[in-house]
Amino acid sequence: MSTNVNGITVNGAPHSIENGTTLVEIVADLTGRDLGQDGTPADGASLGVAAAVDGTVVPRSRWSAHVLESGQTIDIVTAVQGG
C-alpha cells in the first residue's frame, strides 16, 4: 500500500489522504460511523448523508469504488426533511 499523501478539500477545508483512499472511507471518517462496502452503516441505522465529488453526487452504492484524487473537492451534506 502506498503512503503518498494527497490534498483534497472536504466541506471547504483542506484534508490529506493517502493514495487509494475511497469516498466511503472519507464519509466514515467524517461521520464517525463504520460503513459497509455499500455505504450503509454497520449498525443498520440511517446515515442521512449524501456525498458529491467536484460537484457531482456519487451514489452511495459507488462510494467504495470511488478512489479520490489529489485536488478534488468533496462535499458531504446531511439530508434535511421538511419545507
All heavy atoms as an XYZ file, in Angstrom:
579
protein
N       0.847     -1.171      0.000
C       0.000      0.000      0.000
C       0.893      1.235      0.000
O       1.824      1.361      0.764
C      -0.901     -0.025      1.220
C      -1.828      1.147      1.303
S      -3.008      0.893      2.662
C      -3.812      2.437      2.622
N       0.539      2.179     -0.859
C       1.305      3.405     -0.952
C       0.985      4.319      0.228
O      -0.115      4.331      0.749
C       0.958      4.125     -2.257
O       1.583      5.372     -2.280
N       1.963      5.101      0.645
C       1.731      6.040      1.740
C       1.814      7.481      1.272
O       1.859      8.382      2.089
C       2.735      5.803      2.876
O       4.043      5.954      2.364
C       2.545      4.444      3.505
N       1.862      7.696     -0.041
C       1.897      9.063     -0.534
C       0.653      9.797     -0.063
O      -0.431      9.237      0.010
C       1.962      9.086     -2.057
C       3.283      8.569     -2.566
O       4.265      8.578     -1.853
N       3.281      8.109     -3.794
N       0.837     11.079      0.231
C      -0.279     11.868      0.748
C      -0.702     12.879     -0.308
O       0.134     13.522     -0.933
C       0.129     12.587      2.052
C      -0.982     13.492      2.533
C       0.497     11.573      3.116
N      -1.993     12.995     -0.491
C      -2.561     13.938     -1.438
C      -3.478     14.887     -0.707
O      -4.042     14.561      0.326
C      -3.367     13.195     -2.515
C      -2.488     12.339     -3.376
O      -1.510     12.818     -3.932
N      -2.822     11.068     -3.480
N      -3.652     16.075     -1.292
C      -4.542     17.052     -0.695
C      -5.862     17.114     -1.425
O      -5.913     17.156     -2.651
N      -6.937     17.071     -0.654
C      -8.278     17.265     -1.175
C      -8.950     18.307     -0.296
O      -8.426     18.690      0.745
C      -9.104     15.956     -1.184
C      -9.258     15.404      0.230
C      -8.487     14.929     -2.130
C     -10.201     14.208      0.331
N     -10.112     18.756     -0.711
C     -10.900     19.674      0.091
C     -12.193     18.968      0.475
O     -12.890     18.440     -0.387
C     -11.217     20.955     -0.701
O      -9.983     21.571     -1.088
C     -12.019     21.937      0.140
N     -12.476     18.938      1.771
C     -13.691     18.296      2.265
C     -14.522     19.337      2.997
O     -14.067     19.923      3.982
C     -13.366     17.114      3.197
C     -14.650     16.461      3.705
C     -12.481     16.086      2.497
N     -15.707     19.585      2.484
C     -16.610     20.600      3.054
C     -15.884     21.921      3.282
O     -16.025     22.569      4.307
C     -17.255     20.088      4.344
C     -18.253     18.979      4.078
O     -18.631     18.726      2.946
N     -18.660     18.298      5.126
N     -15.055     22.304      2.321
C     -14.378     23.588      2.344
C     -13.070     23.632      3.093
O     -12.409     24.669      3.119
N     -12.668     22.534      3.707
C     -11.436     22.513      4.491
C     -10.409     21.578      3.858
O     -10.764     20.509      3.353
C     -11.728     22.061      5.920
N      -9.130     21.966      3.887
C      -8.091     21.081      3.343
C      -8.008     19.787      4.148
O      -8.218     19.787      5.365
C      -6.806     21.899      3.476
C      -7.125     23.047      4.346
C      -8.596     23.193      4.443
N      -7.713     18.707      3.445
C      -7.688     17.386      4.069
C      -6.618     16.571      3.353
O      -6.512     16.624      2.135
C      -9.069     16.746      3.887
C      -9.347     15.597      4.771
N      -9.875     15.732      6.024
C      -9.173     14.272      4.577
C     -10.028     14.545      6.568
N      -9.612     13.639      5.711
N      -5.829     15.827      4.086
C      -4.806     14.972      3.489
C      -5.276     13.530      3.485
O      -5.860     13.059      4.458
C      -3.499     15.059      4.282
O      -2.988     16.365      4.206
N      -5.015     12.847      2.377
C      -5.374     11.440      2.256
C      -4.204     10.678      1.666
O      -3.333     11.260      1.029
C      -6.618     11.231      1.357
C      -6.359     11.778     -0.058
C      -7.854     11.838      1.987
C      -7.426     11.413     -1.068
N      -4.181      9.377      1.877
C      -3.188      8.512      1.251
C      -3.714      8.079     -0.110
O      -4.933      8.037     -0.334
C      -2.935      7.286      2.120
C      -2.268      7.623      3.435
C      -1.925      6.388      4.246
O      -2.234      5.268      3.813
O      -1.344      6.561      5.318
N      -2.800      7.768     -1.005
C      -3.195      7.233     -2.306
C      -4.106      6.028     -2.104
O      -3.859      5.199     -1.232
C      -1.981      6.812     -3.118
C      -1.269      7.990     -3.727
O      -1.811      9.088     -3.827
N      -0.036      7.777     -4.147
N      -5.144      5.961     -2.890
C      -6.059      4.829     -2.822
C      -7.224      5.021     -1.870
O      -8.080      4.151     -1.761
N      -7.282      6.183     -1.198
C      -8.398      6.443     -0.283
C      -9.693      6.556     -1.083
O      -9.747      7.209     -2.119
C      -8.151      7.748      0.509
O      -6.972      7.587      1.288
C      -9.326      8.065      1.424
N     -10.731      5.918     -0.571
C     -12.019      5.946     -1.265
C     -12.991      6.899     -0.576
O     -12.810      7.278      0.578
C     -12.651      4.539     -1.307
O     -12.914      4.114      0.025
C     -11.734      3.560     -2.030
N     -14.035      7.223     -1.294
C     -15.062      8.126     -0.757
C     -15.720      7.534      0.480
O     -15.991      8.252      1.441
C     -16.098      8.440     -1.841
C     -17.182      9.450     -1.489
C     -16.593     10.784     -1.032
C     -18.103      9.644     -2.697
N     -15.948      6.236      0.506
C     -16.600      5.630      1.680
C     -15.722      5.785      2.919
O     -16.238      5.982      4.028
C     -16.978      4.147      1.422
C     -15.772      3.228      1.449
C     -18.022      3.674      2.427
N     -14.412      5.777      2.760
C     -13.511      5.961      3.900
C     -13.606      7.386      4.441
O     -13.573      7.600      5.659
C     -12.074      5.627      3.500
C     -11.872      4.155      3.186
C     -10.518      3.860      2.577
O     -10.121      4.563      1.611
O      -9.864      2.929      3.065
N     -13.702      8.363      3.557
C     -13.824      9.760      3.997
C     -15.160      9.983      4.701
O     -15.214     10.624      5.742
C     -13.683     10.720      2.787
C     -12.260     10.676      2.243
C     -14.064     12.151      3.169
C     -11.204     11.166      3.212
N     -16.240      9.438      4.135
C     -17.550      9.603      4.768
C     -17.556      8.935      6.141
O     -18.041      9.510      7.118
C     -18.676      9.042      3.873
C     -20.008      9.092      4.607
C     -18.765      9.815      2.561
N     -16.990      7.756      6.245
C     -16.923      7.053      7.537
C     -16.117      7.859      8.544
O     -16.507      7.993      9.709
C     -16.316      5.666      7.348
N     -15.020      8.443      8.093
C     -14.171      9.238      8.985
C     -14.920     10.466      9.488
O     -14.907     10.779     10.676
C     -12.896      9.637      8.238
C     -11.933     10.425      9.114
O     -11.617      9.963     10.231
O     -11.508     11.509      8.689
N     -15.581     11.168      8.592
C     -16.252     12.408      8.969
C     -17.517     12.186      9.789
O     -17.871     13.018     10.624
C     -16.570     13.239      7.732
C     -15.349     13.830      7.038
C     -15.769     14.613      5.813
C     -14.561     14.717      7.967
N     -18.191     11.078      9.547
C     -19.422     10.815     10.303
C     -19.150     10.034     11.583
O     -20.026      9.938     12.443
C     -20.444     10.037      9.450
O     -19.883      8.770      9.068
C     -20.862     10.830      8.225
N     -17.955      9.449     11.687
C     -17.634      8.642     12.859
C     -18.386      7.326     12.896
O     -18.573      6.753     13.963
N     -18.814      6.860     11.722
C     -19.610      5.635     11.638
C     -18.837      4.575     10.880
O     -18.077      4.879      9.958
C     -20.924      5.910     10.895
C     -21.761      7.056     11.438
C     -22.603      6.679     12.630
N     -23.583      5.665     12.342
C     -24.807      5.907     11.841
N     -25.184      7.135     11.589
N     -25.643      4.926     11.606
N     -19.027      3.327     11.246
C     -18.492      2.215     10.473
C     -19.452      1.964      9.320
O     -20.654      1.787      9.538
C     -18.384      0.953     11.328
C     -17.305      1.060     12.392
O     -16.294      1.746     12.133
O     -17.464      0.449     13.457
N     -18.908      1.973      8.101
C     -19.733      1.786      6.917
C     -19.312      0.538      6.174
O     -18.120      0.231      6.077
C     -19.610      2.989      5.975
C     -19.978      4.349      6.570
C     -19.758      5.444      5.542
C     -21.412      4.351      7.066
N     -20.297     -0.160      5.625
C     -20.014     -1.320      4.792
C     -19.541     -0.883      3.422
O     -19.538      0.306      3.090
N     -19.150     -1.818      2.616
C     -18.679     -1.511      1.263
C     -19.775     -0.880      0.409
O     -19.491     -0.181     -0.552
C     -18.131     -2.774      0.592
C     -16.815     -3.231      1.183
C     -15.724     -2.161      1.046
O     -15.441     -1.702     -0.045
N     -15.139     -1.754      2.163
N     -21.038     -1.110      0.777
C     -22.141     -0.493      0.037
C     -22.537      0.868      0.602
O     -23.503      1.477      0.152
C     -23.346     -1.432      0.006
C     -23.902     -1.710      1.403
O     -23.296     -1.268      2.399
O     -24.940     -2.383      1.474
N     -21.781      1.355      1.600
C     -22.020      2.672      2.169
C     -23.056      2.703      3.271
O     -23.315      3.763      3.838
N     -23.652      1.577      3.588
C     -24.642      1.568      4.661
C     -23.942      1.394      6.006
O     -22.928      0.704      6.105
C     -25.682      0.454      4.481
O     -25.012     -0.804      4.436
C     -26.477      0.657      3.208
N     -24.474      2.027      7.055
C     -23.872      1.914      8.378
C     -23.906      0.472      8.882
O     -24.888     -0.242      8.692
C     -24.738      2.823      9.252
C     -25.372      3.772      8.297
C     -25.584      2.988      7.035
N     -22.823      0.070      9.519
C     -22.720     -1.295     10.040
C     -23.754     -1.550     11.131
O     -24.174     -2.691     11.326
C     -21.313     -1.533     10.580
N     -24.191     -0.468     11.825
C     -25.168     -0.642     12.894
C     -26.603     -0.727     12.382
O     -27.537     -0.887     13.163
C     -25.028      0.469     13.930
C     -25.291      1.859     13.359
O     -25.754      1.990     12.214
O     -25.012      2.843     14.085
N     -26.796     -0.574     11.067
C     -28.120     -0.698     10.477
C     -28.973      0.550     10.571
O     -30.052      0.611      9.987
N     -28.522      1.565     11.287
C     -29.294      2.808     11.407
C     -29.124      3.651     10.140
O     -28.240      3.396      9.323
C     -28.826      3.592     12.630
N     -29.949      4.663     10.012
C     -29.881      5.555      8.866
C     -28.625      6.427      8.930
O     -28.227      6.875     10.002
C     -31.119      6.453      8.850
O     -31.018      7.394      7.800
N     -28.012      6.677      7.779
C     -26.841      7.545      7.729
C     -27.257      8.983      7.453
O     -26.751      9.905      8.069
C     -25.858      7.056      6.659
C     -24.536      7.799      6.569
C     -23.775      7.709      7.890
C     -23.687      7.234      5.435
N     -28.175      9.195      6.507
C     -28.727     10.515      6.244
C     -27.772     11.510      5.637
O     -27.905     12.710      5.879
N     -26.798     11.061      4.864
C     -25.893     11.992      4.197
C     -25.790     11.639      2.722
O     -26.056     10.512      2.312
C     -24.475     12.000      4.820
C     -24.512     12.369      6.284
C     -23.771     10.679      4.620
N     -25.407     12.644      1.949
C     -25.106     12.473      0.536
C     -23.695     13.000      0.306
O     -23.214     13.844      1.065
C     -26.107     13.227     -0.325
N     -23.033     12.494     -0.712
C     -21.662     12.922     -0.998
C     -21.529     13.280     -2.473
O     -22.076     12.608     -3.347
C     -20.676     11.816     -0.642
N     -20.793     14.370     -2.711
C     -20.522     14.809     -4.076
C     -19.019     15.012     -4.237
O     -18.329     15.429     -3.301
C     -21.257     16.108     -4.378
N     -18.522     14.690     -5.410
C     -17.113     14.899     -5.747
C     -17.072     15.852     -6.930
O     -17.682     15.581     -7.972
C     -16.408     13.577     -6.093
C     -14.966     13.827     -6.517
C     -16.466     12.616     -4.908
N     -16.412     16.978     -6.731
C     -16.317     18.017     -7.759
C     -17.693     18.407     -8.292
O     -17.885     18.595     -9.495
C     -15.395     17.575     -8.894
C     -13.942     17.483     -8.446
O     -13.563     18.185     -7.479
O     -13.189     16.712     -9.062
N     -18.672     18.494     -7.371
C     -19.997     18.963     -7.727
C     -20.934     17.916     -8.280
O     -22.087     18.221     -8.585
N     -20.484     16.683     -8.394
C     -21.331     15.613     -8.918
C     -21.639     14.624     -7.794
O     -20.716     14.072     -7.181
C     -20.633     14.875    -10.076
O     -20.350     15.826    -11.115
C     -21.503     13.757    -10.622
N     -22.935     14.421     -7.543
C     -23.341     13.479     -6.495
C     -22.920     12.070     -6.894
O     -23.106     11.643     -8.037
C     -24.867     13.544     -6.268
C     -25.318     12.461     -5.294
C     -25.262     14.927     -5.753
N     -22.317     11.378     -5.927
C     -21.895      9.989     -6.142
C     -22.878      9.092     -5.392
O     -23.034      9.239     -4.171
C     -20.455      9.750     -5.623
C     -20.054      8.303     -5.806
C     -19.477     10.694     -6.315
N     -23.562      8.186     -6.092
C     -24.486      7.281     -5.406
C     -23.762      6.475     -4.328
O     -22.617      6.068     -4.510
C     -24.983      6.352     -6.528
C     -24.735      7.109     -7.786
C     -23.511      7.942     -7.535
N     -24.442      6.280     -3.214
C     -23.842      5.560     -2.084
C     -23.284      4.204     -2.513
O     -22.244      3.785     -2.024
C     -24.880      5.369     -0.988
C     -24.316      4.680      0.236
C     -25.334      4.534      1.301
N     -25.868      5.853      1.649
C     -26.588      6.098      2.722
N     -26.873      5.130      3.555
N     -27.029      7.300      2.974
N     -23.956      3.555     -3.419
C     -23.517      2.223     -3.862
C     -22.156      2.273     -4.559
O     -21.513      1.242     -4.733
C     -24.553      1.605     -4.801
O     -24.706      2.410     -5.962
N     -21.686      3.475     -4.932
C     -20.404      3.608     -5.637
C     -19.324      4.251     -4.776
O     -18.197      4.446     -5.233
C     -20.619      4.417     -6.919
C     -21.591      3.699     -7.860
C     -21.761      4.369     -9.172
N     -20.472      4.394     -9.861
C     -20.167      5.280    -10.778
N     -21.033      6.189    -11.126
N     -18.999      5.254    -11.363
N     -19.624      4.581     -3.523
C     -18.641      5.243     -2.663
C     -17.375      4.415     -2.491
O     -16.274      4.962     -2.506
C     -19.221      5.527     -1.288
C     -20.256      6.611     -1.231
C     -20.699      7.404     -2.254
C     -21.001      7.006     -0.088
N     -21.660      8.261     -1.806
C     -21.870      8.054     -0.485
C     -21.021      6.588      1.233
C     -22.741      8.666      0.414
C     -21.886      7.213      2.127
C     -22.729      8.243      1.710
N     -17.513      3.119     -2.316
C     -16.322      2.299     -2.061
C     -15.478      2.109     -3.317
O     -14.288      1.815     -3.215
C     -16.706      0.946     -1.468
O     -17.490      0.215     -2.378
N     -16.056      2.296     -4.476
C     -15.311      2.150     -5.727
C     -14.720      3.479     -6.200
O     -13.899      3.497     -7.118
C     -16.224      1.579     -6.819
N     -15.135      4.572     -5.559
C     -14.687      5.899     -5.998
C     -13.389      6.271     -5.274
O     -13.394      6.713     -4.135
C     -15.766      6.950     -5.728
C     -15.513      8.221     -6.455
N     -16.236      8.611     -7.553
C     -14.574      9.181     -6.258
C     -15.766      9.759     -7.994
N     -14.762     10.128     -7.221
N     -12.276      6.086     -5.958
C     -10.960      6.428     -5.396
C     -10.735      7.924     -5.601
O     -10.880      8.444     -6.712
C      -9.841      5.616     -6.075
C      -8.477      6.031     -5.532
C     -10.074      4.120     -5.864
N     -10.401      8.604     -4.514
C     -10.212     10.057     -4.565
C      -8.847     10.410     -5.129
O      -7.884      9.682     -4.948
C     -10.393     10.637     -3.167
C     -11.778     10.373     -2.561
C     -11.826     10.832     -1.120
C     -12.861     11.051     -3.383
N      -8.802     11.563     -5.792
C      -7.563     12.040     -6.408
C      -7.203     13.412     -5.853
O      -8.081     14.174     -5.438
C      -7.738     12.122     -7.928
C      -8.037     10.781     -8.555
C      -8.274     10.898    -10.055
O      -8.025     11.979    -10.629
O      -8.726      9.909    -10.642
N      -5.930     13.701     -5.881
C      -5.427     14.977     -5.406
C      -6.159     16.127     -6.087
O      -6.407     16.096     -7.297
C      -3.928     15.078     -5.691
O      -3.420     16.303     -5.222
N      -6.520     17.138     -5.280
C      -7.148     18.335     -5.816
C      -8.657     18.275     -5.906
O      -9.286     19.288     -6.225
N      -9.247     17.124     -5.625
C     -10.696     17.028     -5.735
C     -11.376     17.728     -4.556
O     -10.816     17.852     -3.471
C     -11.146     15.567     -5.806
C     -10.798     14.930     -7.135
C     -11.387     13.546     -7.294
O     -11.282     12.716     -6.405
N     -12.007     13.312     -8.440
N     -12.611     18.159     -4.806
C     -13.431     18.790     -3.779
C     -14.572     17.852     -3.422
O     -15.324     17.418     -4.295
C     -14.005     20.133     -4.294
O     -12.901     21.006     -4.585
C     -14.905     20.778     -3.259
N     -14.675     17.547     -2.129
C     -15.682     16.619     -1.640
C     -16.669     17.402     -0.779
O     -16.260     18.149      0.119
C     -15.045     15.505     -0.754
C     -13.772     14.938     -1.374
C     -16.076     14.433     -0.419
C     -13.890     14.427     -2.760
N     -17.942     17.244     -1.055
C     -18.985     17.844     -0.232
C     -19.820     16.714      0.351
O     -20.357     15.884     -0.382
C     -19.873     18.780     -1.059
C     -19.107     20.004     -1.522
O     -18.529     20.691     -0.662
O     -19.093     20.272     -2.735
N     -19.908     16.706      1.671
C     -20.724     15.715      2.365
C     -21.793     16.493      3.102
O     -21.491     17.335      3.951
C     -19.869     14.868      3.325
C     -18.804     14.126      2.519
C     -20.743     13.886      4.113
C     -17.764     13.422      3.346
N     -23.044     16.236      2.734
C     -24.147     17.018      3.284
C     -25.131     16.101      3.997
O     -25.304     14.941      3.652
C     -24.870     17.821      2.187
C     -23.927     18.842      1.583
C     -25.425     16.913      1.114
N     -25.771     16.676      5.004
C     -26.782     15.958      5.766
C     -28.137     16.216      5.147
O     -28.484     17.358      4.830
C     -26.782     16.435      7.229
O     -25.479     16.229      7.766
C     -27.797     15.676      8.054
N     -28.900     15.151      4.973
C     -30.241     15.279      4.419
C     -31.147     15.963      5.440
O     -31.090     15.671      6.630
C     -30.791     13.904      4.061
N     -31.963     16.893      4.952
C     -32.909     17.608      5.800
C     -34.288     17.426      5.198
O     -34.479     17.589      3.998
C     -32.557     19.111      5.884
C     -33.592     19.859      6.696
C     -31.172     19.293      6.477
N     -35.247     17.119      6.052
C     -36.610     16.903      5.590
C     -37.474     18.081      6.019
O     -37.268     18.666      7.080
C     -37.147     15.612      6.189
C     -38.496     15.217      5.664
C     -38.933     13.873      6.231
O     -38.397     13.407      7.209
N     -39.906     13.268      5.588
N     -38.437     18.418      5.217
C     -39.364     19.491      5.569
C     -39.283     20.638      4.593
O     -38.556     20.593      3.621
N     -40.025     21.664      4.844
C     -40.011     22.749      3.892
C     -40.269     24.081      4.470
O     -40.113     24.505      5.513
